[in-house]
Amino acid sequence: IPPGVNLCRMLSSFLGLCWLPPQSIMEKEVNEKKKNQVQRFGLSFDKVLKTDCLVYMDKLASFINAKPSVLGLLCRDPQLALTVFFGPRTTYQYRLGGPGHWEGARQAILTQWDQTLKPTRTQVPAGSSGPCPSLLTVVEFLPLLAALVFGFQ
């Protein structure tokens, strides 16, 4: 791959989704990006590896017309637009349109908080719903009670 040619751009051009710009424009873009990286991340031996993930994903998605338009979504689906704008950034947003369009992307975006939090919730054992507190609960409560008693003396 020639220096400065993005692999995604190259594949997109082979698939006919977009065309590569002239080499002079690509070289100018690479040199400008390197200059901005030094200003943003400072001089370091690994500056080549550093990039802003969200900006990079948006740029790649815009090459193949998969980047979502929040204003367009606001007109069509306000709930989805607000979730895309204020919610966490996920790759589902790039599946709303474009060549990788997925019908389930809307539902995945609207339920992404549930998907994120579900693994952090623990299951309640079947026999622990009795009226008497378990020994573990009492043991956990004692240090809290001691801290309150000694904290107010």
Contact map, one row per residue, 1 for C-alpha under 8 A:
111010100000000000000000000000000000000000000000000000000000000000000000000000000000000000000000000000000000000000000000000000000000000000000000000000000
111110000000000000000000000000000000000000000000000000000000000000000000000000000000000000000000000000000000000000000000000000000000000000000000000000000
111110000000000000000000000000000000000000000000000000000000000000000000000000000000000000000000000000000000000000000000000000000000000000000000000000000
011111000000000000000000011001000000000000000000000000000000000000000000000000000000000000000000000000000000000000000000000000000000000000000000000000000
111111101100000000000000010000000000000000000000000000000000000000000000000000000000000000000000000000000000000000000000000000000000000000000000000000000
000111111100000000000000000000000000000000000000000000000000000000000000000000000000000000000000000000000000000000000000000000000000000000000000000000000
100011111110000000000000000000000000000000000000000000000000000000000000000000000000000000000000000000000000000000000000000000000000000000000000000000000
000001111111000000000000000000000000000000000000000000000001000000000000000000000000000000000000000000000000000000000000000000000000000000000000000000000
000011111111100001110000000000000000000000000000000000000001001000000000000000000000000000000000000000000000000000000000000000000000000000000000000000000
000011111111110000010000000000000000000000000000000000000000000000000000000000000000000000000000000000000000000000000000000000000000000000000000000000000
000000111111111000000000000000000000000000000000000000000000000000000000000000000000000000000000000000000000000000000000000000000000000000000000000000000
000000011111111111100000000000000000000000000000000000000000001100000000000000000000000000000000000000000000000000000000000000000000000000000000000000000
000000001111111111110000000000000000000000000000000000000000000000000000000000000000000000000000000000000000000000000000000000000000000000000000000000000
000000000111111110000000000000000000000000000000000000000000000000000000000000000000000000000000000000000000000000000000000000000000000000000000000000000
000000000011111111000000000000000000000000000000000000000000000000000000000000000000000000000000000000000000000000000000000000000000000000000000000000000
000000000001111111100000000000000000000000000000000000000000000000000000000000000000000000000000000000000000000000000000000000000000000000000000000000000
000000000001111111100000000000000000000000000000000000000000000100000000000000000000000000000000000000000000000000000000000000000000000000000000000000000
000000001001101111110000000000000000000000000000000000000000001100000000000000000000000000000000000000000000000000000000000000000000000000000000000000000
000000001001100111111000000000000000000000000000000000000000000000000000000000000000000000000000000000000000000000000000000000000000000000000000000000000
000000001100100001111100000000000000000000000000000000000000000000000000000000000000000000000000000000000000000000000000000000000000000000000000000000000
000000000000000000111110110000000000000000000000000000000000000000000000000000000000000000000000000000000000000000000000000000000000000000000000000000000
000000000000000000011111110000000000000000000000000000000000000000000000000000000000000000000000000000000000000000000000000000000000000000000000000000000
000000000000000000001111111000000000000000000000000000000000000000000000000000000000000000000000000000000000000000000000000000000000000000000000000000000
000000000000000000000111111100000000000000000000000000000000000000000000000000000000000000000000000000000000000000000000000000000000000000000000000000000
000000000000000000001111111110000000000000000000000000000000000000000000000000000000000000000000000000000000000000000000000000000000000000000000000000000
000110000000000000001111111111000000000000000000000000000000000000000000000000000000000000000000000000000000000000000000000000000000000000000000000000000
000100000000000000000011111111100000000000000000000000000000000000000000000000000000000000000000000000000000000000000000000000000000000000000000000000000
000000000000000000000001111111110000000000000000000000000000000000000000000000000000000000000000000000000000000000000000000000000000000000000000000000000
000000000000000000000000111111111000000000000000000000000000000000000000000000000000000000000000000000000000000000000000000000000000000000000000000000000
000100000000000000000000011111111100000000000000000000000000000000000000000000000000000000000000000000000000000000000000000000000000000000000000000000000
000000000000000000000000001111111110000000000000000000000000000000000000000000000000000000000000000000000000000000000000000000000000000000000000000000000
000000000000000000000000000111111111000000000000000000000000000000000000000000000000000000000000000000000000000000000000000000000000000000000000000000000
000000000000000000000000000011111111100000000000000000000000000000000000000000000000000000000000000000000000000000000000000000000000000000000000000000000
000000000000000000000000000001111111110000000001000000000000000000000000000000000000000000000000000000000000000000000000000000000000000000000000000000000
000000000000000000000000000000111111111000000000000000000000000000000000000000000000000000000000000000000000000000000000000000000000000000000000000000000
000000000000000000000000000000011111111100000000000000000000000000000000000000000000000000000000000000000000000000000000000000000000000000000000000000000
000000000000000000000000000000001111111111000010011000000000000000000000000000000000000000000000000000000000000000000000000000000000000000000000000000000
000000000000000000000000000000000111111111100010000000000000000000000000000000000000000000000000000000000000000000000000000000000000000000000000000000000
000000000000000000000000000000000011111111000000000000000000000000000000000000000000000000000000000000000000000000000000000000000000000000000000000000000
000000000000000000000000000000000001111111000000000000000000000000000000000000000000000000000000000000000000000000000000000000000000000000000000000000000
000000000000000000000000000000000000111111110010010000000000000000000000000000000000000000000000000000000000000000000000000000000000000000000000000000000
000000000000000000000000000000000000111111110010000000000000000000000000000000000000000000000000000000000000000000000000000000000000000000000000000000000
000000000000000000000000000000000000010011111010000000000000000000000000000000000000000000000000000000000000000000000000000000000000000000000000000000000
000000000000000000000000000000000000000011111110000000000000000000000000000000000000000000000000000000000000000000000000000000000000000000000000000000000
000000000000000000000000000000000000000000111111000000000000000000000000000000000000000000000000000000000000000000000000000000000000000000000000000000000
000000000000000000000000000000000000000000011111110000000000000000000000000000000000000000000000000000000000000000000000000000000000000000000000000000000
000000000000000000000000000000000000110011111111110000000000000000000000000000000000000000000000000000000000000000000000000000000000000000000000000000000
000000000000000000000000000000000100000000001111111000000000000000000000000000000000000000000000000000000000000000000000000000000000000000000000000000000
000000000000000000000000000000000000000000000111111000000000000000000000000000000000000000000000000000000000000000000000000000000000000000000000000000000
000000000000000000000000000000000000100010000111111100000000000000000000000000000000000000000000000000000000000000000000000000000000000000000000000000000
000000000000000000000000000000000000100000000001111110010000000000000000000000000000000000000000000000000000000000000000000000000000000000000000000000000
000000000000000000000000000000000000000000000000011111110000000000000000000000000000000000000000000000000000000000000000000000000000000000000000000000000
000000000000000000000000000000000000000000000000001111111000000000000000000000000000000000000000000000000000000000000000000000000000000000000000000000000
000000000000000000000000000000000000000000000000000111111100000000000000000000000000000000000000000000000000000000000000000000000000000000000000000000000
000000000000000000000000000000000000000000000000000111111110000000000000000000000000000000000000000000000000000000000000000000000000000000000000000000000
000000000000000000000000000000000000000000000000001111111111000000000000000000000000000000000000000000000000000000000000000000000000000000000000000000000
000000000000000000000000000000000000000000000000000011111111100000000000000000000000000000000000000000000000000000000000000000000000000000000000000000000
000000000000000000000000000000000000000000000000000001111111110000100000000000000000000000000000000000000000000000000000000000000000000000000000000000000
000000000000000000000000000000000000000000000000000000111111111000000000000000000000000000000000000000000000000000000000000000000000000000000000000000000
000000011000000000000000000000000000000000000000000000011111111100000000000000000000000000000000000000000000000000000000000000000000000000000000000000000
000000000000000000000000000000000000000000000000000000001111111111100000000000000000000000000100000000000000000000000000000000000000000000000000000000000
000000000000000000000000000000000000000000000000000000000111111111100000000000000000000000000000000000000000000000000000000000000000000000000000000000000
000000001001000001000000000000000000000000000000000000000011111111000000000000000000000000000000000000000000000000000000000000000000000000000000000000000
000000000001000011000000000000000000000000000000000000000001111111000000000000000000000000000000011000000000000000000000000000000000000000000000000000000
000000000000000000000000000000000000000000000000000000000000111111100000000000000000000000000000111000000000000000000000000000000000000000000000000000000
000000000000000000000000000000000000000000000000000000000000111111110000000000000000000000000111111100000000000000000000000000000000000000000000000000000
000000000000000000000000000000000000000000000000000000000100110011111000000000000000000000001100110000000000000000000000000000000000000000000000000000000
000000000000000000000000000000000000000000000000000000000000000001111100100000000000000000001101100000000000000000000000000000000000000000000000000000000
000000000000000000000000000000000000000000000000000000000000000000111111100000000000000000000000000000000000000000000000000000000000000000000000000000000
000000000000000000000000000000000000000000000000000000000000000000011111110000001001100000000000000000000000000000000000000000000000000000000000000000000
000000000000000000000000000000000000000000000000000000000000000000001111111000001000000000000000000000000000000000000000000000000000000000000000000000000
000000000000000000000000000000000000000000000000000000000000000000001111111100000000000000000000000000000000000000000000000000000000000000000000000000000
000000000000000000000000000000000000000000000000000000000000000000011111111111011000000000000000000000000000000000000000000000000000000000000000000000000
000000000000000000000000000000000000000000000000000000000000000000000111111111111100000000000000000000000000000000000000000000000000000000000000000000000
000000000000000000000000000000000000000000000000000000000000000000000011111111000000000000000000000000000000000000000000000000000000000000000000000000000
000000000000000000000000000000000000000000000000000000000000000000000001111111000000000000000000000000000000000000000000000000000000000000000000000000000
000000000000000000000000000000000000000000000000000000000000000000000000111111111000000000000000000000000000000000000000000000000000000000000000000000000
000000000000000000000000000000000000000000000000000000000000000000000000111111111100000000000000000000000000000000000000000000000000000000000000000000000
000000000000000000000000000000000000000000000000000000000000000000000000010011111110000000000000000000000000000000000000000000000000000000000000000000000
000000000000000000000000000000000000000000000000000000000000000000000000110011111111000000000000000000000100110000000000000000000000000000000000000000000
000000000000000000000000000000000000000000000000000000000000000000000110110011111111100000000000000000000000000000000000000000000000000000000000000000000
000000000000000000000000000000000000000000000000000000000000000000000000010001111111111000000000000000000000000000000000000000000000000000000000000000000
000000000000000000000000000000000000000000000000000000000000000000000000000000111111111000000000000000000000110000000000000000000000000000000000000000000
000000000000000000000000000000000000000000000000000000000000000000000100000000011111111110001000000000000000100000000000000000000000000000000000000000000
000000000000000000000000000000000000000000000000000000000000000000000100000000001111111000000000000000000000000000000000000000000000000000000000000000000
000000000000000000000000000000000000000000000000000000000000000000000000000000000111111100000000000000000000000000000000000000000000000000000000000000000
000000000000000000000000000000000000000000000000000000000000000000000000000000000111111110000000000000000000000000000000000000000000000000000000000000000
000000000000000000000000000000000000000000000000000000000000000000000000000000000001011111000000000000000000000000000000000000000000000000000000000000000
000000000000000000000000000000000000000000000000000000000000000000000000000000000001001111101000000000000000000000000000000000000000000000000000000000000
000000000000000000000000000000000000000000000000000000000000000000000000000000000000000111111000000000000000100000000000000000000000000000000000000000000
000000000000000000000000000000000000000000000000000000000000000000000000000000000000000011111110000000000000000000000000000000000000000000000000000000000
000000000000000000000000000000000000000000000000000000000000000000000000000000000000000001111111000000001101100000000000000000000000000000000000000000000
000000000000000000000000000000000000000000000000000000000000000000110000000000000001000011111111000000001000100000000000000000000000000000000000000000000
000000000000000000000000000000000000000000000000000000000000100001110000000000000000000000111111110110000000000000000000000000000000000000000000000000000
000000000000000000000000000000000000000000000000000000000000000001000000000000000000000000111111110111001000000000000000000000000000000000000000000000000
000000000000000000000000000000000000000000000000000000000000000001010000000000000000000000011111110011101100000000000000000000000000000000000000000000000
000000000000000000000000000000000000000000000000000000000000000011110000000000000000000000000111111111000000000000000000000000000000000000000000000000000
000000000000000000000000000000000000000000000000000000000000000111100000000000000000000000000111111110000000000000000000000000000000000000000000000000000
000000000000000000000000000000000000000000000000000000000000000111000000000000000000000000000000111110000000000000000000000000000000000000000000000000000
000000000000000000000000000000000000000000000000000000000000000001000000000000000000000000000110111111000000000000000000000000000000000000000000000000000
000000000000000000000000000000000000000000000000000000000000000000000000000000000000000000000111111111100000000000000000000000000000000000000000000000000
000000000000000000000000000000000000000000000000000000000000000000000000000000000000000000000011100111111000000000000000000000000000000000000000000000000
000000000000000000000000000000000000000000000000000000000000000000000000000000000000000000000001000011111100000000000000000000000000000000000000000000000
000000000000000000000000000000000000000000000000000000000000000000000000000000000000000000000000000001111111000000000000000000000000000000000000000000000
000000000000000000000000000000000000000000000000000000000000000000000000000000000000000000011011000001111111100000000000000000000000000000000000000000000
000000000000000000000000000000000000000000000000000000000000000000000000000000010000000000010001000000111111110000000000000000000000000000000000000000000
000000000000000000000000000000000000000000000000000000000000000000000000000000000000000000000000000000011111111000000000000000000000000000000000000000000
000000000000000000000000000000000000000000000000000000000000000000000000000000000000000000010000000000011111111100000000000000000000000000000000000000000
000000000000000000000000000000000000000000000000000000000000000000000000000000010011000001011000000000001111111100000000000000000000000000000000000000000
000000000000000000000000000000000000000000000000000000000000000000000000000000010010000000000000000000000111111110000000000000000000000000000000000000000
000000000000000000000000000000000000000000000000000000000000000000000000000000000000000000000000000000000011111111100000000000000000000000000000000000000
000000000000000000000000000000000000000000000000000000000000000000000000000000000000000000000000000000000001111111110000000000000000000000000000000000000
000000000000000000000000000000000000000000000000000000000000000000000000000000000000000000000000000000000000011111111000000000000000000000000000000000000
000000000000000000000000000000000000000000000000000000000000000000000000000000000000000000000000000000000000001111111100000000000000000000000000000000000
000000000000000000000000000000000000000000000000000000000000000000000000000000000000000000000000000000000000001111111110000000000000000000000000000000000
000000000000000000000000000000000000000000000000000000000000000000000000000000000000000000000000000000000000000111111111000000000000000000000000000000000
000000000000000000000000000000000000000000000000000000000000000000000000000000000000000000000000000000000000000011111111100000000000000000000000000000000
000000000000000000000000000000000000000000000000000000000000000000000000000000000000000000000000000000000000000001111111100000000000000000000000000000000
000000000000000000000000000000000000000000000000000000000000000000000000000000000000000000000000000000000000000000111111110000000000000000000000000000000
000000000000000000000000000000000000000000000000000000000000000000000000000000000000000000000000000000000000000000011111110000000000000000000000000000000
000000000000000000000000000000000000000000000000000000000000000000000000000000000000000000000000000000000000000000001111111000000000000000000000000000000
000000000000000000000000000000000000000000000000000000000000000000000000000000000000000000000000000000000000000000000011111100000000000000000000000000000
000000000000000000000000000000000000000000000000000000000000000000000000000000000000000000000000000000000000000000000000111110000000000000000000000000000
000000000000000000000000000000000000000000000000000000000000000000000000000000000000000000000000000000000000000000000000011111010000000000000000000000000
000000000000000000000000000000000000000000000000000000000000000000000000000000000000000000000000000000000000000000000000001111110000000000000000000000000
000000000000000000000000000000000000000000000000000000000000000000000000000000000000000000000000000000000000000000000000000111111000000000000000000000000
000000000000000000000000000000000000000000000000000000000000000000000000000000000000000000000000000000000000000000000000000011111100000000000000000000000
000000000000000000000000000000000000000000000000000000000000000000000000000000000000000000000000000000000000000000000000000111111100010000000000000000000
000000000000000000000000000000000000000000000000000000000000000000000000000000000000000000000000000000000000000000000000000001111110000000000000000000000
000000000000000000000000000000000000000000000000000000000000000000000000000000000000000000000000000000000000000000000000000000111111100000000000000000000
000000000000000000000000000000000000000000000000000000000000000000000000000000000000000000000000000000000000000000000000000000001111100000000000000000000
000000000000000000000000000000000000000000000000000000000000000000000000000000000000000000000000000000000000000000000000000000000111110000000000000000000
000000000000000000000000000000000000000000000000000000000000000000000000000000000000000000000000000000000000000000000000000000000111111011000000000000000
000000000000000000000000000000000000000000000000000000000000000000000000000000000000000000000000000000000000000000000000000000010001111111000000000000000
000000000000000000000000000000000000000000000000000000000000000000000000000000000000000000000000000000000000000000000000000000000000111111100000000000000
000000000000000000000000000000000000000000000000000000000000000000000000000000000000000000000000000000000000000000000000000000000000011111110000000000000
000000000000000000000000000000000000000000000000000000000000000000000000000000000000000000000000000000000000000000000000000000000000111111111000000000000
000000000000000000000000000000000000000000000000000000000000000000000000000000000000000000000000000000000000000000000000000000000000111111111100000000000
000000000000000000000000000000000000000000000000000000000000000000000000000000000000000000000000000000000000000000000000000000000000001111111110000000000
000000000000000000000000000000000000000000000000000000000000000000000000000000000000000000000000000000000000000000000000000000000000000111111111000000000
000000000000000000000000000000000000000000000000000000000000000000000000000000000000000000000000000000000000000000000000000000000000000011111111100000000
000000000000000000000000000000000000000000000000000000000000000000000000000000000000000000000000000000000000000000000000000000000000000001111111110000000
000000000000000000000000000000000000000000000000000000000000000000000000000000000000000000000000000000000000000000000000000000000000000000111111111000000
000000000000000000000000000000000000000000000000000000000000000000000000000000000000000000000000000000000000000000000000000000000000000000011111111100000
000000000000000000000000000000000000000000000000000000000000000000000000000000000000000000000000000000000000000000000000000000000000000000001111111110000
000000000000000000000000000000000000000000000000000000000000000000000000000000000000000000000000000000000000000000000000000000000000000000000111111111000
000000000000000000000000000000000000000000000000000000000000000000000000000000000000000000000000000000000000000000000000000000000000000000000011111111100
000000000000000000000000000000000000000000000000000000000000000000000000000000000000000000000000000000000000000000000000000000000000000000000001111111110
000000000000000000000000000000000000000000000000000000000000000000000000000000000000000000000000000000000000000000000000000000000000000000000000111111111
000000000000000000000000000000000000000000000000000000000000000000000000000000000000000000000000000000000000000000000000000000000000000000000000011111111
000000000000000000000000000000000000000000000000000000000000000000000000000000000000000000000000000000000000000000000000000000000000000000000000001111111
000000000000000000000000000000000000000000000000000000000000000000000000000000000000000000000000000000000000000000000000000000000000000000000000000111111
000000000000000000000000000000000000000000000000000000000000000000000000000000000000000000000000000000000000000000000000000000000000000000000000000011111
